[in-house]
Amino acid sequence: MSMDARDETIRRIETAIDERRDELIEIVADLVRRPSELGHEAAAQAFVHGHLAGSGLATESWDLDDAIHDLPESGRSGVPFAGRPNVSARRAGRGGGRSLILNGHIDVVSPEPVAAWTHDPWGATVVGDLMYGRGAFDMKSGVALNLFLPRLLRDLDVPLAGDLIVHSVIEEECTGNGALTASRRDRADAALVTEPEGGQFTHAHLGVLWFRVAITGRSWHAMQAWRGVNAITKAVPIIQALERLDAKLNEESHPVWAGIEHPINLNIGVIHGGDWPSTVPGACELHCRLSFYPGQPIGDVRALIERTIHEAAQGDAWLRDNPPVVSYDGFQTSGSVVDLEEPSVRLLGEHHRRVTGRAMRPRVGTAVNDMRYYNFVGVPSGCYGATGGNGHAADEWLDLTSLAPTAKVLAGFIVDWCGLVDE
Ligand SMILES: [Zn+2]
């Protein structure tokens, strides 16, 4: 195919993106209006399946298998897999080109506390250039792009040489099990997670481990509280030890995260303790999240946590005899890095420059995302997507003006990566 024909194809696609921008916004809204918190992904995935199948892609929805728990880098969400499928769809190429996976996660975090929102979390309310809603930004914006672009390519009859594959996966926000499974089901020459990175390219992210610390006390009537052992107050030295661990871990650095403020974060995210104001609490549990650098074995991180808690318990007679119990749920997964010199990354950067006039800025993440599973199986992958804010917070918003430029960058990238064939 001549350069003229390639340029003409990209021009046609970009014109269509501008003309059909409202359709893209409506796909985001359709997704936001289908709440898809952990355990409730089915309705949103059914919409995704229908849209991709409606664009002529060979589309499959499948439930994850419990055997996934035997794989390294899997986690446990505690929610059975039945009825919460992953979706995978393939637009077969004409042959001879490179293949590409576009990945997005369908799950969103809880909007609680809903009272903190100005807008309905599931309303997809548009005010000016912003759309509000849980997931509007993270990352139904990306899933919508992954649906819109194949529809456009079909409608415009763009003859790609390589396969274009779309993955819509569950459990990105708690385990990564969806992407872990999808990355082993379909391989490609590159993958891109369309997380809303504000036009930056995320090329590295940390590993994340979730853990729980169960502290046992002794319940007693509060009229003689001194005769009981308060599990909530016994949690205090454990919490302080975990805070010291957080500070200590940030004294070490990693070349990729140099210059990032406080890259390692140990968050005590949930505390459950006690059940009655007039009862001394007999149990208290902390749910925590710790990040760590790529290359650090998960087993070493677990050992460090357990040692920290054990040492803290030695300073208290009750805790010494009744040691806190550490257990693991949710994320148990390593970080990953993709080389900025990868051909797919360079090509994406060229299209970012073409559309925006600026160099694509690399970004390193201090959370975890699904790009890792593709990198783990040798499919170079990073994140690139739209602009917004308040992810995992009240009044999450998407900048609707970022959708068309992002779609243009992605479309140009797809055309050049997968290649065009002569009709
Ligand atoms: Zn996300």
Residues whose N, C-alpha, C, O or C-beta is under 5 A from the ligand:
A	BS01	ZN	D138 M139
